[in-house]
Amino acid sequence: MTDLTALTIAEARDQLKSKAFSASELTDAYLTAIDAANPAFNAYIAVTHDKARAMAAASDEKLARGEGGALEGIPLGVKDLFATEGVHTQACSHILDGFKPRYESTVTANLWADGAVMLGKLNMDEFAMGSSNETSYYGPVINPWRAKGSNADLVPGGSSGGSAAAVSARLCAGATATDTGGSIRQPAAFTGTVGIKPTYGRVSRWGTVAFASSLDQAGPIARDVRDAAIMLKSMASVDAKDTTSVDMAVPDYEAAIGRSVKGMKIGIPKEYRVEGMPEEIEALWQKGIAWLRDAGAEIVDISLPHTKYALPAYYIVAPAEASSNLARYDGVRYGLRVPGKDIADMYENTRAAGFGREVKRRIMIGTYVLSAGYYDAYYLQAQKVRTLIKRDFEQAFANGIDVILTPATPSAAFGVADQDMAADPVKMYLNDIFTVTVNMAGLPGIAVPAGLDARGLPLGLQLIGRPFDEETLFQTAGVIEQAAGRFTPEKWW
């Protein structure tokens, strides 16, 4: 039998139906792989062996009856931001110590309803704040990729670093992730995987720990474009418990893959040619342009003039919303509690011990920009900039642009505990330079592996689409994937 963990979701789905192997065998193959390799990656912070085997056994019964959902028997990893009933859900923060919710997030409930199997909870940056998965209370995640001739550990990107590393190292068939400023697309680019941030409102946020409520959106990280399409179809839904979720039919995204892009207009924004951008990122972008042109698409130069304000505006809006959302963690009802002489002292002690350095930094920035005297100067101003960014995209789409093509990240993966990044938080924030505009405008964006850099590390391209037009993103991403080929890390673990 071939290595079951090498199969894509689409391949495993078809072979489960044809009884080539059972869901229990597939799940056991993944659990064995996790037990052997997770110490090298630190991708899982909780592995649910018993639950996974029970869910797989239930899938086998359904498959034997010729029933079964779209993901019947497919083993998935879950980012630690999604509430999973009775299972560790801590947003990788010390302040949520011991928290096991009594409810299931809408996203995971949708996946289990379609027959997926839960392997465990995946590591992430604390409260999804970070671009390298180094702010987790459980320690950094290690990227399965290594530079040619080097043993140095690299970051998998963040905040969904555990999701990206687990998919890349074949420790799950696919994984749930979330994206507030690039937290699906940047780790996907760093690990040679596919990640899509759907349109804001396409996927319910209910039962997902909040970072910045007007920006957060859940999506999948998968091995290829088809798998991402299969997963998003199951994850997306309208939800009465999330008033920002939109009541629109969820298309069959998988059916869009393989369609021609002939006659499609692809926008190339000049503002994404940022100062100091490495030559190999520019070369990769040109390669992507050539692939789409060869496939019959029309390439159009466009301008998104307010792009340069996106990063500073994002780092006002996101921390402001975080400071409001994270005020609920006070040591009273659940999670960590550090005693004090009175309740105010207990709040202070709990938060001082419970939140990590990056989370504290963002809470302080957010509280500052929302404070009297600064609200108008910062927060209100940032919201106006956000409106202008959104308008830039609207004008491009109104002029007939179907999809916008940009790089996904300004570089390949960098080293764990990189001194430059550690000394200068702004340098770390610049990793989101190509991705934050999409969150600010609420648009869908997908990162697709498109090549390797000079050191043999994966690089990704990003496609940005019209609101609720994820279908066109899958269609276009399929063309890039076809031209670029697939990328897997050389096994060292």
C-alpha positions as CSV (number, residue, x, y, z in Angstrom):
1,M,0.0,0.0,0.0
2,T,1.3,3.5,-0.8
3,D,2.0,5.8,2.1
4,L,-1.5,6.9,2.9
5,T,-0.3,10.3,4.3
6,A,1.0,11.1,0.8
7,L,-2.5,11.3,-0.7
8,T,-4.3,14.6,-1.2
9,I,-7.8,15.0,0.2
10,A,-9.3,14.4,-3.3
11,E,-7.3,11.2,-3.8
12,A,-8.0,9.9,-0.3
13,R,-11.7,10.7,-0.7
14,D,-12.0,8.8,-3.9
15,Q,-10.0,5.8,-2.6
16,L,-12.1,5.7,0.7
17,K,-15.2,5.5,-1.5
18,S,-13.7,2.6,-3.6
19,K,-12.8,0.8,-0.3
20,A,-9.0,0.8,-1.2
21,F,-8.4,1.3,2.6
22,S,-10.6,2.3,5.5
23,A,-10.9,5.7,7.3
24,S,-9.4,3.9,10.4
25,E,-6.3,2.9,8.5
26,L,-5.9,6.4,7.1
27,T,-6.3,8.0,10.5
28,D,-3.9,5.6,12.1
29,A,-1.3,6.4,9.4
30,Y,-1.6,10.1,10.3
31,L,-1.5,9.5,14.1
32,T,1.6,7.4,13.6
33,A,3.2,10.1,11.6
34,I,2.3,12.8,14.2
35,D,3.7,10.7,17.1
36,A,7.0,10.2,15.2
37,A,7.5,13.7,13.7
38,N,5.7,16.2,15.9
39,P,8.6,16.5,18.4
40,A,10.7,17.9,15.5
41,F,8.1,20.5,14.4
42,N,6.0,21.3,17.5
43,A,3.0,21.7,15.1
44,Y,0.4,20.0,17.3
45,I,-0.1,21.1,20.9
46,A,-2.8,18.5,21.6
47,V,-3.3,15.2,19.7
48,T,-6.7,13.6,20.1
49,H,-5.9,9.9,19.4
50,D,-9.1,8.4,20.9
51,K,-11.4,11.0,19.4
52,A,-9.8,10.6,16.0
53,R,-10.1,6.8,16.1
54,A,-13.8,7.0,17.2
55,M,-14.6,9.5,14.4
56,A,-12.8,7.3,11.8
57,A,-14.7,4.2,13.0
58,A,-18.0,6.1,12.6
59,S,-16.9,7.2,9.1
60,D,-16.2,3.6,8.2
61,E,-19.7,2.6,9.2
62,K,-21.2,5.3,7.0
63,L,-18.9,4.4,4.1
64,A,-19.9,0.8,4.4
65,R,-23.5,1.8,4.0
66,G,-22.6,3.8,0.9
67,E,-23.3,7.0,2.7
68,G,-20.9,9.7,3.9
69,G,-20.3,13.4,3.6
70,A,-18.0,15.4,1.3
71,L,-15.0,14.8,3.7
72,E,-16.0,11.4,5.1
73,G,-13.0,9.9,6.9
74,I,-10.6,12.7,6.0
75,P,-8.2,13.5,8.9
76,L,-7.7,17.2,9.6
77,G,-5.8,19.4,12.0
78,V,-7.5,22.3,13.8
79,K,-5.9,25.6,14.6
80,D,-6.0,26.3,18.4
81,L,-8.3,29.3,17.7
82,F,-11.4,27.2,17.0
83,A,-13.5,26.0,19.9
84,T,-13.6,22.2,20.0
85,E,-16.0,20.7,22.5
86,G,-14.2,19.2,25.5
87,V,-10.8,19.6,23.8
88,H,-7.9,22.1,24.5
89,T,-8.8,25.5,23.1
90,Q,-6.4,28.2,24.3
91,A,-5.4,30.4,21.4
92,C,-1.9,29.2,22.4
93,S,-2.0,31.6,25.3
94,H,-1.2,31.0,29.0
95,I,-4.2,33.1,30.0
96,L,-6.6,30.4,28.7
97,D,-4.9,27.7,30.7
98,G,-7.0,24.6,31.0
99,F,-9.9,25.9,28.9
100,K,-12.0,23.2,27.3
101,P,-15.2,24.7,25.8
102,R,-18.6,23.0,26.1
103,Y,-19.4,24.0,22.5
104,E,-18.1,23.6,19.0
105,S,-17.2,26.4,16.6
106,T,-19.4,26.6,13.5
107,V,-16.5,25.9,11.2
108,T,-15.5,22.7,12.9
109,A,-19.1,21.6,13.4
110,N,-19.5,22.0,9.6
111,L,-16.4,19.9,9.0
112,W,-17.5,17.1,11.4
113,A,-21.0,17.1,9.8
114,D,-19.3,16.4,6.5
115,G,-17.5,13.5,8.0
116,A,-14.0,14.9,8.7
117,V,-11.9,13.4,11.5
118,M,-10.1,15.5,14.1
119,L,-6.5,14.7,14.7
120,G,-5.8,17.4,17.2
121,K,-5.1,21.1,17.9
122,L,-2.4,23.0,16.0
123,N,0.1,25.5,17.3
124,M,-0.2,29.2,16.4
125,D,1.0,32.6,17.4
126,E,-0.7,33.6,20.7
127,F,-4.1,35.0,19.9
128,A,-3.1,34.9,16.2
129,M,-0.8,37.9,16.8
130,G,2.5,37.2,14.9
131,S,4.0,36.5,11.5
132,S,6.4,33.7,12.5
133,N,4.6,31.4,15.0
134,E,7.2,32.4,17.6
135,T,4.8,34.1,20.0
136,S,3.0,30.9,21.1
137,Y,3.0,30.0,24.8
138,Y,3.9,26.5,23.6
139,G,7.1,27.6,21.7
140,P,7.8,28.1,18.0
141,V,6.8,25.8,15.2
142,I,9.6,24.6,12.9
143,N,9.1,24.8,9.1
144,P,9.5,21.4,7.3
145,W,11.5,23.2,4.7
146,R,15.3,23.9,5.0
147,A,17.6,25.9,2.8
148,K,19.9,23.8,0.6
149,G,22.9,22.6,2.5
150,S,21.7,24.0,5.8
151,N,20.4,22.5,9.0
152,A,19.1,25.8,10.4
153,D,15.5,25.9,11.6
154,L,13.2,28.2,9.7
155,V,9.9,29.7,10.8
156,P,6.7,28.5,9.0
157,G,5.1,31.9,9.0
158,G,2.2,33.0,11.2
159,S,-0.1,33.1,12.8
160,S,-1.3,29.8,11.3
161,G,2.2,28.3,11.4
162,G,1.2,25.0,13.0
163,S,-1.5,24.5,10.3
164,A,0.9,25.2,7.5
165,A,3.8,23.1,8.9
166,A,1.4,20.1,9.6
167,V,0.0,20.2,6.1
168,S,3.5,20.6,4.5
169,A,5.0,17.7,6.6
170,R,2.0,15.5,5.9
171,L,0.8,15.4,9.5
172,C,-2.8,16.0,8.4
173,A,-4.6,16.0,5.1
174,G,-5.6,19.6,5.5
175,A,-6.0,22.2,8.3
176,T,-8.3,25.0,9.4
177,A,-6.6,28.4,9.8
178,T,-7.5,32.0,10.2
179,D,-6.4,35.2,8.5
180,T,-6.6,38.7,10.1
181,G,-3.7,40.3,8.1
182,G,-2.2,37.5,6.1
183,S,-2.1,34.6,8.7
184,I,-3.3,32.0,6.1
185,R,-1.6,33.3,3.0
186,Q,1.9,34.1,4.5
187,P,2.4,30.7,6.2
188,A,1.1,28.9,3.0
189,A,3.7,30.8,1.0
190,F,6.5,29.9,3.5
191,T,5.7,26.2,3.4
192,G,4.8,25.5,-0.2
193,T,1.1,24.9,0.6
194,V,-2.1,26.6,-0.7
195,G,-4.1,28.9,1.6
196,I,-7.2,30.9,0.9
197,K,-8.7,33.7,3.0
198,P,-12.3,33.9,1.8
199,T,-14.4,37.1,1.6
200,Y,-15.3,38.5,5.0
201,G,-18.6,37.0,5.8
202,R,-18.3,33.8,3.7
203,V,-17.3,31.7,6.8
204,S,-18.8,32.0,10.2
205,R,-16.6,33.4,13.0
206,W,-18.8,32.0,15.8
207,G,-16.8,29.9,18.3
208,T,-13.5,31.2,16.9
209,V,-11.4,33.2,19.5
210,A,-11.5,36.8,18.3
211,F,-8.4,38.9,17.5
212,A,-9.8,41.8,15.4
213,S,-13.5,41.1,14.7
214,S,-13.8,43.3,11.5
215,L,-10.8,41.6,9.9
216,D,-10.7,37.9,11.1
217,Q,-11.8,35.3,8.6
218,A,-11.3,31.5,8.7
219,G,-10.1,29.4,5.7
220,P,-8.2,26.3,4.9
221,I,-4.6,25.5,4.3
222,A,-4.2,22.5,2.0
223,R,-1.6,20.7,-0.2
224,D,-3.1,21.9,-3.5
225,V,-5.7,24.1,-5.0
226,R,-8.3,21.3,-5.3
227,D,-8.0,20.3,-1.6
228,A,-8.4,24.0,-0.6
229,A,-11.6,24.2,-2.7
230,I,-13.0,21.0,-1.2
231,M,-12.3,22.2,2.4
232,L,-13.7,25.7,1.9
233,K,-17.0,24.3,0.5
234,S,-17.5,22.5,3.8
235,M,-16.3,25.3,6.0
236,A,-18.4,28.1,4.5
237,S,-22.0,28.7,5.6
238,V,-24.4,31.3,6.7
239,D,-24.8,31.3,10.5
240,A,-27.5,32.9,12.6
241,K,-24.9,33.1,15.5
242,D,-22.6,35.3,13.4
243,T,-24.5,38.4,12.1
244,T,-21.5,39.2,9.8
245,S,-21.9,35.9,7.9
246,V,-23.6,36.4,4.6
247,D,-26.6,34.4,3.4
248,M,-25.3,33.4,-0.1
249,A,-25.2,30.0,-1.7
250,V,-21.8,28.3,-1.4
251,P,-20.7,27.2,-4.9
252,D,-19.0,24.0,-5.8
253,Y,-15.5,25.5,-5.8
254,E,-13.9,22.3,-7.0
255,A,-15.8,22.5,-10.3
256,A,-14.1,25.8,-11.1
257,I,-10.6,24.2,-11.2
258,G,-9.5,23.4,-14.8
259,R,-11.7,26.1,-16.4
260,S,-10.0,28.3,-19.0
261,V,-8.9,31.8,-18.0
262,K,-9.0,32.9,-21.7
263,G,-10.1,36.5,-22.0
264,M,-9.9,37.1,-18.3
265,K,-8.4,40.5,-17.2
266,I,-5.5,40.1,-14.6
267,G,-4.6,43.4,-12.8
268,I,-1.0,44.0,-11.9
269,P,-0.8,46.8,-9.2
270,K,2.3,49.0,-9.6
271,E,2.2,49.8,-5.8
272,Y,3.2,46.3,-4.9
273,R,6.7,46.9,-6.4
274,V,7.9,48.0,-3.0
275,E,11.3,49.5,-2.3
276,G,14.0,46.9,-1.6
277,M,11.9,44.0,-2.9
278,P,14.3,41.1,-3.6
279,E,14.9,40.4,-7.3
280,E,13.7,36.8,-7.0
281,I,10.2,38.0,-5.8
282,E,10.0,40.3,-8.9
283,A,11.2,37.4,-11.1
284,L,8.6,35.1,-9.6
285,W,5.9,37.8,-10.2
286,Q,6.9,38.1,-13.9
287,K,6.8,34.3,-14.2
288,G,3.2,34.3,-12.9
289,I,2.3,37.1,-15.3
290,A,3.7,35.0,-18.2
291,W,1.9,31.8,-17.2
292,L,-1.5,33.6,-17.1
293,R,-0.8,35.4,-20.4
294,D,0.2,32.1,-22.0
295,A,-3.1,30.7,-20.7
296,G,-5.0,33.4,-22.6
297,A,-5.6,36.0,-20.0
298,E,-5.1,39.7,-20.6
299,I,-2.6,41.4,-18.4
300,V,-3.5,45.0,-17.3
301,D,-1.4,47.4,-15.3
302,I,-3.5,49.0,-12.5
303,S,-3.0,51.4,-9.6
304,L,-4.1,50.9,-6.0
305,P,-2.8,54.3,-4.8
306,H,-3.7,53.9,-1.1
307,T,-1.7,50.6,-0.7
308,K,1.2,52.4,1.0
309,Y,-1.1,53.4,3.9
310,A,-2.5,49.9,4.4
311,L,0.1,48.6,6.9
312,P,0.1,51.5,9.3
313,A,-3.7,51.7,9.1
314,Y,-3.9,47.9,9.8
315,Y,-1.6,48.2,12.8
316,I,-4.0,50.8,14.3
317,V,-7.3,49.0,13.5
318,A,-6.2,45.5,14.5
319,P,-4.7,46.3,17.9
320,A,-7.6,48.6,18.7
321,E,-10.1,45.8,18.1
322,A,-7.7,43.3,20.0
323,S,-7.6,45.6,23.0
324,S,-11.4,45.6,23.1
325,N,-11.7,41.8,22.5
326,L,-9.0,40.7,24.9
327,A,-10.5,42.7,27.8
328,R,-12.7,39.7,28.6
329,Y,-9.7,37.7,29.8
330,D,-9.6,38.7,33.5
331,G,-9.2,35.5,35.5
332,V,-12.7,35.5,36.8
333,R,-14.7,32.9,34.9
334,Y,-12.2,30.6,33.1
335,G,-8.5,30.2,32.3
336,L,-5.6,31.4,34.4
337,R,-6.1,33.2,37.7
338,V,-3.3,34.8,39.6
339,P,-4.5,35.9,43.1
340,G,-4.2,39.5,44.3
341,K,-5.1,41.6,47.3
342,D,-8.3,42.7,45.6
343,I,-10.1,42.2,42.3
344,A,-8.2,44.9,40.4
345,D,-4.9,43.4,41.6
346,M,-6.1,40.0,40.6
347,Y,-6.9,41.3,37.1
348,E,-3.5,42.9,36.8
349,N,-1.6,39.9,38.1
350,T,-3.5,37.5,35.8
351,R,-3.0,39.6,32.7
352,A,0.7,40.2,33.5
353,A,1.3,36.5,33.8
354,G,-1.1,35.3,31.2
355,F,-0.4,37.4,28.1
356,G,2.8,37.1,26.2
357,R,5.0,40.0,25.1
358,E,3.6,40.6,21.6
359,V,0.0,40.4,22.8
360,K,0.8,42.9,25.5
361,R,2.4,45.2,22.9
362,R,-0.6,45.1,20.7
363,I,-3.1,45.6,23.6
364,M,-1.1,48.7,24.7
365,I,-1.0,50.1,21.1
366,G,-4.8,49.4,20.7
367,T,-5.7,50.9,24.1
368,Y,-3.6,54.0,23.3
369,V,-5.2,54.7,19.9
370,L,-8.7,54.3,21.4
371,S,-8.0,56.6,24.3
372,A,-9.5,60.0,24.7
373,G,-7.6,62.6,22.7
374,Y,-6.1,60.0,20.3
375,Y,-9.2,58.3,19.0
376,D,-9.8,60.9,16.2
377,A,-6.1,61.3,15.4
378,Y,-5.5,57.5,15.0
379,Y,-8.4,55.1,15.0
380,L,-10.9,57.3,13.1
381,Q,-8.2,58.3,10.6
382,A,-7.2,54.6,10.0
383,Q,-10.9,53.8,9.3
384,K,-11.0,56.5,6.7
385,V,-7.9,55.1,5.1
386,R,-9.5,51.7,5.1
387,T,-12.5,53.0,3.1
388,L,-10.0,54.5,0.5
389,I,-8.2,51.1,0.2
390,K,-11.5,49.4,-0.4
391,R,-12.5,52.0,-3.0
392,D,-9.2,51.4,-4.9
393,F,-10.1,47.8,-5.3
394,E,-13.7,48.6,-6.2
395,Q,-12.6,50.9,-9.0
396,A,-10.2,48.2,-10.4
397,F,-13.0,45.7,-10.5
398,A,-15.4,48.2,-11.9
399,N,-12.9,48.7,-14.8
400,G,-13.3,45.0,-15.7
401,I,-10.4,43.5,-13.8
402,D,-11.3,39.9,-12.8
403,V,-8.4,39.0,-10.6
404,I,-5.3,40.9,-9.2
405,L,-1.9,39.1,-9.1
406,T,0.7,40.1,-6.6
407,P,3.6,38.4,-4.6
408,A,2.4,36.7,-1.4
409,T,5.4,37.6,0.8
410,P,8.4,39.9,0.5
411,S,10.8,37.0,1.0
412,A,11.1,33.2,1.7
413,A,11.0,31.8,5.2
414,F,13.5,33.3,7.6
415,G,15.3,31.8,10.6
416,V,13.8,31.0,14.0
417,A,14.9,33.6,16.6
418,D,16.1,35.9,13.7
419,Q,17.9,38.7,15.5
420,D,16.9,41.4,13.1
421,M,13.2,40.5,13.5
422,A,13.5,40.1,17.2
423,A,15.1,43.5,17.6
424,D,12.7,45.4,15.4
425,P,8.9,44.5,15.6
426,V,8.2,46.7,12.6
427,K,10.5,44.5,10.4
428,M,8.3,41.5,11.5
429,Y,5.1,43.5,10.7
430,L,6.5,44.2,7.1
431,N,6.0,40.5,6.4
432,D,2.3,41.4,6.0
433,I,2.9,44.1,3.4
434,F,1.3,42.3,0.5
435,T,-1.6,40.7,2.5
436,V,-3.1,43.2,4.8
437,T,-4.9,45.2,2.1
438,V,-7.1,42.2,1.4
439,N,-8.3,42.1,5.0
440,M,-8.8,45.8,5.1
441,A,-11.0,45.6,2.1
442,G,-12.7,42.3,3.1
443,L,-11.8,40.6,-0.2
444,P,-10.9,37.0,-0.9
445,G,-7.2,36.2,-1.5
446,I,-5.3,32.9,-2.2
447,A,-1.6,32.1,-1.9
448,V,-0.3,29.5,-4.4
449,P,3.2,28.0,-4.4
450,A,4.9,29.3,-7.6
451,G,8.6,28.4,-7.3
452,L,11.7,28.1,-5.2
453,D,14.2,30.7,-4.3
454,A,18.0,30.4,-4.8
455,R,18.3,28.5,-1.5
456,G,15.6,26.0,-2.5
457,L,12.8,27.5,-0.3
458,P,9.2,27.9,-1.5
459,L,7.8,31.2,-2.7
460,G,4.1,32.0,-3.3
461,L,2.0,34.2,-5.5
462,Q,-1.2,35.8,-4.3
463,L,-4.4,36.2,-6.3
464,I,-7.0,38.8,-5.0
465,G,-10.6,38.5,-6.2
466,R,-13.9,40.3,-6.2
467,P,-16.1,39.9,-3.1
468,F,-17.6,36.4,-2.9
469,D,-15.9,35.4,-6.1
470,E,-13.7,32.7,-4.6
471,E,-14.6,30.5,-7.7
472,T,-12.5,32.7,-10.0
473,L,-9.6,32.6,-7.6
474,F,-9.6,28.7,-7.6
475,Q,-9.9,28.8,-11.4
476,T,-6.9,31.1,-11.8
477,A,-4.9,29.5,-9.0
478,G,-5.3,26.2,-10.8
479,V,-3.6,27.6,-13.9
480,I,-0.6,28.8,-11.8
481,E,-0.4,25.5,-10.0
482,Q,-0.4,23.6,-13.3
483,A,2.4,25.8,-14.7
484,A,4.5,25.9,-11.5
485,G,4.2,22.3,-10.4
486,R,3.9,21.0,-6.9
487,F,6.5,21.5,-4.1
488,T,7.3,19.2,-1.2
489,P,10.1,19.6,1.4
490,E,13.0,17.1,1.4
491,K,12.5,14.8,4.4
492,W,15.1,15.5,7.2
493,W,12.9,14.5,10.2
